[in-house]
Amino acid sequence: MTERIVSLLPSATEIVCSLGLEDQLVGVTHECDYPPSVRKKPVVTASVLDGVRGSGEIDRHIRRMVHAGSSIYMLDSERLGELHPDLILTQELCEVCAVSYPIVERAVRRLDGSTQLVSLEPETLDDVFENVCTVGRLTHRQDRASEVVAGLRDRADVVRRGLAGRPRRRIICLEWVDPPYNCGHWTPELVELAGGEDLLGNAGQPAHPIDAATLASQRPEAIVVMACGFGLERSIGEVERANGTIAAGGAELWVVDGNAYFSRPGPRLVDSLEILGGILHPGLIPAPSAAQARRLA
């Protein structure tokens, strides 16, 4: 039986806790903050970008490090060994979202040999649901996982049914501000389910930089900034420092909490869907709270 779990992803931490396994979670990352009680867990990672400020500066640092083959995260292998995990949850999907997979593999080889290393690789909302079921199987919580997924699917269906037959709104979602990045992976799917069309979305693929001229040429009805790893207030600050470079005509400009929702492929991805639905179709879907999303002038 799996008794000791280390999560190297905030989204995996949320999945573990949704299955009622928080007590078995013995190690987390420095970014794991939900539910808030996990902040008391032993931390086994750190970022080499601590002290770097501004999305432009962060982007330049990351590009240099990735080009040099370096990871932007450090893993405390000694502490990991002291925790004696039965199961480690990580990912290979994004080289800037978690500790490099080869680093984790090397650390696991130094353990006692019984530790199971599992990589979660979601590209779609269904993949996220399957990841919940996978963790459920690994931890003998299949029934609980089925209940969690059923509840998430029901909520997603409420949004889909509520918007059936409504005209789609043309929007652009941005994963980064300086430089602007479009959104990939699961985000274009969320936009479609929320009654929109992501004009520059890259479904199932990584995000990439776009220029201001391309952004403006699409003539979106709305731009939604969901900066990866940034909370709402920090994202608003980044947009304000961009000094209008991500504006597009008379498009509505929205900023959401990307760190808590859109960039975490866990249970709260359905919250992200609900937030988008409320932004794009107010009156049909409940409006997001001021802590989740804000429209800028």
Secondary structure, 3 states (H helix, E strand, C coil): CCCCEEECCHHHHHHHHHCCCHHHEEEECCCCCCCHHHHHCCECEEECCCCCCCHHHHHHHHHHHHHCCCCCEEECHHHHHHHCCCEEEECCCCCCCCCCHHHHHHHHHCCCCCCEEEECCCCCHHHHHHHHHHHHHHCCCHHHHHHHHHHHHHHHHHHHHHCCCCCCEEEEEECECCCCECCEECHHHHHHHCCEEECCCEECCCCCECCHHHHHHCCCCEEEECCCCCCHHHHHHHHHHCCCCCCCCCCEEEEECHHHHHCCCCCCHHHHHHHHHHHHCECCECCCCCCCEEEEC
